[in-house]
């Protein structure tokens, strides 16, 4: 029970941090219109909007759809990380109940007997 409690609590904290980090990355990317995504490129060749950027030889990667692709991957990842945090929180609550700690522990122990 203690192993379940510690692992679920650690996973809940890490999933929450991952979800918050992805939310921050999405907010910064939308705010800068994707220009932080193409920071390693020659800025004199790129247009003001990263969605209209084209692949150039001055950039180490293909910039054609980096803005849309990043957001399309980050949104589901953020939602899955948030769902993982909720499930880990529920596992933590179950571990507390198994240990007899918490408001539901007394009633659960009586139901099992």
VEXTI-31236 format. One record per residue (C-alpha): x, y, z. Coordinates in nm, 3 decimals, always signed. Layout:
REM residues N
         x         y         z
         X         Y         Z
...
END
This chain:
REM residues 113
         x         y         z
    +0.000    +0.000    +0.000
    +0.284    +0.239    +0.078
    +0.445    +0.171    -0.259
    +0.114    +0.242    -0.435
    +0.076    +0.562    -0.236
    +0.427    +0.691    -0.307
    +0.431    +0.600    -0.677
    +0.083    +0.740    -0.742
    +0.163    +1.063    -0.557
    +0.488    +1.105    -0.751
    +0.313    +1.032    -1.081
    +0.034    +1.278    -0.996
    +0.288    +1.553    -0.928
    +0.487    +1.480    -1.245
    +0.175    +1.462    -1.462
    +0.048    +1.790    -1.320
    +0.384    +1.955    -1.388
    +0.387    +1.813    -1.743
    +0.036    +1.939    -1.808
    +0.120    +2.285    -1.673
    +0.439    +2.297    -1.881
    +0.253    +2.205    -2.197
    -0.013    +2.467    -2.123
    +0.262    +2.727    -2.080
    +0.429    +2.619    -2.406
    +0.098    +2.644    -2.591
    +0.029    +2.988    -2.446
    +0.376    +3.121    -2.533
    +0.360    +2.975    -2.884
    +0.018    +3.124    -2.956
    +0.122    +3.459    -2.806
    +0.438    +3.481    -3.021
    +0.255    +3.342    -3.327
    +0.513    +3.063    -3.346
    +0.823    +3.275    -3.380
    +0.991    +3.102    -3.083
    +0.962    +2.774    -3.274
    +1.180    +2.904    -3.557
    +1.429    +3.090    -3.339
    +1.729    +2.897    -3.477
    +1.664    +3.021    -3.830
    +1.788    +3.334    -4.003
    +1.525    +3.588    -3.895
    +1.581    +3.818    -4.193
    +1.450    +3.552    -4.434
    +1.143    +3.452    -4.232
    +0.812    +3.640    -4.247
    +0.648    +3.789    -3.938
    +0.409    +3.495    -3.902
    +0.561    +3.149    -3.850
    +0.260    +2.986    -4.015
    +0.365    +3.142    -4.345
    +0.732    +3.045    -4.306
    +0.894    +2.845    -4.582
    +1.184    +2.603    -4.565
    +1.513    +2.780    -4.631
    +1.873    +2.668    -4.636
    +1.943    +2.895    -4.338
    +1.723    +2.685    -4.112
    +1.831    +2.344    -3.974
    +1.479    +2.202    -4.009
    +1.174    +2.226    -4.232
    +0.963    +2.519    -4.109
    +0.663    +2.477    -4.339
    +0.409    +2.347    -4.085
    +0.588    +2.365    -3.752
    +0.330    +2.594    -3.586
    +0.025    +2.382    -3.669
    +0.204    +2.053    -3.603
    +0.334    +2.164    -3.264
    -0.009    +2.275    -3.148
    -0.175    +1.964    -3.291
    +0.061    +1.747    -3.087
    +0.066    +1.957    -2.770
    -0.310    +1.982    -2.715
    -0.376    +1.604    -2.696
    -0.058    +1.558    -2.492
    -0.176    +1.818    -2.242
    -0.519    +1.655    -2.215
    -0.368    +1.310    -2.167
    -0.126    +1.440    -1.902
    -0.417    +1.602    -1.717
    -0.617    +1.278    -1.734
    -0.314    +1.088    -1.605
    -0.284    +1.331    -1.313
    -0.650    +1.275    -1.225
    -0.615    +0.896    -1.240
    -0.298    +0.906    -1.032
    -0.477    +1.122    -0.778
    -0.753    +0.863    -0.758
    -0.494    +0.587    -0.708
    -0.340    +0.793    -0.430
    -0.681    +0.827    -0.266
    -0.738    +0.450    -0.290
    -0.397    +0.387    -0.132
    -0.489    +0.621    +0.154
    -0.817    +0.437    +0.203
    -0.635    +0.102    +0.207
    -0.401    +0.235    +0.475
    -0.697    +0.356    +0.683
    -0.618    +0.724    +0.634
    -0.875    +0.978    +0.521
    -1.245    +1.046    +0.558
    -1.366    +0.738    +0.366
    -1.131    +0.488    +0.530
    -1.350    +0.398    +0.829
    -1.659    +0.324    +0.621
    -1.462    +0.125    +0.366
    -1.302    -0.096    +0.633
    -1.642    -0.177    +0.783
    -1.783    -0.266    +0.439
    -1.497    -0.509    +0.375
    -1.551    -0.693    +0.705
END
